Amino acid sequence: MKILVTGDLHYALKQFDWLLQVADDFDLVCIVGDLLDVASAVPIKAQAVVVGTYLSKLGQKSQVVVCSGNHDLMQPGNRAEREADWLRDLPHMGTAGDGTCLDIGTTRISAFPWWDGPDTRNGIRTQIARDAVGSFATWIWLYHAPPSESPTAWGGHRYFGDTTVREWIETYQPDFVLSGHVHQAPFVREGGWADRLGKSWIFNMGQQPGASPSHIILNTHAREALWFSIEGAEMLDLDQSAALPRPLTTLPRWLKAEDHPA
């Protein structure tokens, strides 16, 4: 399966336009939170309407799975905790949001909401236990924050990861954990876009300005992951547990140049 992973778009509409250009070249598109931006002059509910339209269009081009980030939460109203209601039970064709457990062939994809308090956190714990049951060969998690004490959570001066997520990963050992949140992790010394925790590969594509987002292309059959950003491109061999990313000098045969236009 060829998967496009991105996130932390923060209402950068040109980057959503880029996704529309490339989405139909992938079996699955994963957006790992912070689609909206609380610092934008556009009201957050208006942003959600616009982004919802983009998700609907993306869902007509590829299977799309999205999880919420901290910027995607709405005010709680009568609830004690904030939630990204607009990303739960998405009605858009081909699009799945928070709380999703989706099987594509022998691959299971679980999308978890950003937890703003113990109720949501406990709900994620319940979902993980439920999603762990059944027959599947590959398990992919989407959660906005990377695990604590990981290069994918390193901000340059301290870690910004989630200790609870790390405990869940250590317990259940999913094959891939797709995250974001720590924008600078791939770009700073001692940070990184990929990490290994037990048998689990952890990814964080980082965040960048411009017409295209930083992104990861994951091929679960070829067992390779590629990272593209304004700093260049790197490749990782997923069958070598101690492997380090290396500069990407030529595209692999399974990847077309149009899969990642500038």
N, C-alpha and C positions, 0 to 999 in steps of 0.2 A: 504494500500500500504506500502510495506517495502522499505525504501529508505536509501542508503548509502551516507553519506555526508563527503567529505574531500576536501582538497585544500592546497595551499602553499607547493606544492611538490618540487618546485624549482629544477627541473631537477634531482631529486633523482630517478634514474632508478629502483633501488631495490623496491622503493615504488610503482612505476608503475607496476612492476612485481607482487607485492602483490595484487594490484587491479585486475589484470588479473586472479589471483587465486580465488578471492571471488565474482567477478562481477555477475556471473550467479546465485547467491543465492538471488539477489535483483531485485525488479521490476523496480527500477530506481537508477542510480548512478549519483550523482551531484558533480562536481569538481568546487570549487568556486574561481578560479583564481590563478595566479602565478604558472603556470605549468612550466614556464621557469625561468632562473636565470641569471640576467645581470652580476653577479659577476663570472660566470663560465668561464673557459678557452675555452670552446666550443663556437664558434660563434653563435649568437642568431638565425640566420636563419637556421643553421644546427640543433640546438636544436628543432626548430619548425618542421622540417622534421621528426626527431626521435619521438617527442611527437605525431605528427599527425599519425604516424604508430601505436603507442600505442592506440590512440583514435579509430582508425579503428578497431583494434582487440577487444577493449572493447565494441564497438558498435555491434559486432557480438554475444556478451554474454548477454547484457542487454541494455535497453534504457539508453543513456547517455546524460546529459545536462551539458554544460560547459559555464562559463563566464570568461572574461579576468580579469587579475589583472595588476597592474602597471609594473610588470616584463615582461609581455607578449606583450608589445607595441613595434611596429617597428618605425623606423624613418619616418617622415611624407612625404618625397618626395615633391610632389607638394601641399600637403595639409598643413593647418596651425596647425593641431592637430595630435598627434600620435594615431594610432589605432592598434588593434590586428587583422589585415586583415585575418590572417590565421585561426582565430577562428570565423569568420563570414561566414555564409552560408556554413558550413562544408559539404563536399560531402560524408563523411564516413557513411556507413550504420548504422542506429541506433544512430547517434550522432548529437546533435544540439548545436549550439554555440550562440554567441552574437546576440541579437535582436530576439531571439526565443520566440514565444508564442506557447506552446505545450499543448494540452489537452490529458490526459490519464484518461479515464472514466470521472468522475466528478471533477477531479483535474486539475487545470490549472497551468502550470509552465512557468514563465517569466524569461529569462536570459538577464541581462543588461551588456553592456560593461563598462570597467573602463573609466571614463570621464577624459580627459586630457585638456579640455577647454570647453567654453560655447556651442559650436556647438554640441558636443557629449552629454553634460548635457541636452541640450534642446531636443535632440533626445530621450533620456531616458524618459524625461517628457512626450513627445508625445506618446511613446510606452506604458507607464503606463496607460495613459488615454484611449488608444485604447484597451489594454488588459483587462481593467476593464469592458468592455462592453460584455454582453453575459451571458450565464447560466453556472455556475459551483458552486460546493459546497466548494471547498478548493482552495486557491490561494497561491502558493509558489513562492517567489522571490529568485533569485540568484544575489547577488552583492558583489563584493570582500570586500569592506570596511563595517564594522558595523556602526550603527548610533552613533552619538556623545552622550556623557554623559551616556554611557551604560557600565556596567561591561565587556561586550564583547569587548569593545574598550579601556579598561584600560591597560596601559603598565607598571604600577608599580609606575610611577611618574606623568603621565599625560594621558589624553585621546587622542586617535588618530582616533576617529571616524569622520564620514562625517555628517555635519549639514544639508546638503540638503537631504540626504537619510533619516535622521530623520524626516524632514518635510513631505517627501513623505509617509513614513510609518504612521505618525499621520493622514494624510489626507485620505489614501486609506485603511488602516488597513488590509493588507494581513494576512493570517493565520500564515505563516512561512516566515522568512527572513534568508537565509543561507549565511553566510559571513565568512571571514577569516582576512587576512592582519595583524592583531595585534597578532603576534605569541605567546606572553607570557600571553595573557589575562586569559586563564583558569588556569594558573599555579602560578599566583601572588596573594598576599593578596588584597582583594577588587575587584579582577577581577572575571571572570566567563565564562563558556562556554554557558550559557543560560541566557536570560533576557526576561522580558515581557514589552511591550510598548503598552498600551491599550489592545486590544485583540490579538495583534501580538506577537508571540514567535520569539525571535532573537537568533540565534545560531552562535557560532564561535568555531570550534574544536581545534584551536591552531595549533602549528607546532612543530614537534619533529624530531630528527635524528633517524636513524636506518632503519631496513628492512620494517617496517610497519609505515604508517602515523597515527597520532592521527585522530580519526574519530568519527562521530556520526551516530547512527542507529536510524532512525525515523520510527515509525509505526503509520500511520495515522488512522488505524482502531482500534488498541489497545489503541491509545492515550497515547503512551509512547515514550520517547526519552532516548537513552543510549549513554554515552560518554566513549570511550576507549582511554587510553594513557599509557605512561610509568609510570604514577603515579597511575594507577589502573583504576577502572571503576565506573561510577555513573549512577543513574537512575532518571528520572523526570516524574512525573505524569502530563500530559498536560491538564487534566480536572480540576486541582486545580490552579487557577490563582495566588495564593500566594505561591505555592509549591516551595520548595527548593530541589536541587539535593541531593540524599542520596546515600551512598555507595551501589554498586550492589553486593549482596552476592550470589545470585543464578540467573541463566539465566531465563528469562521468557519463557513460553512454546512455544511462536511463534519464538524464536530465537534458531538456532542450533549452536553448538560449532564451527563448521567449517566455520561459517559466519565471524569469526574474528580470523583466525589463527595468531600466533605470527610471 
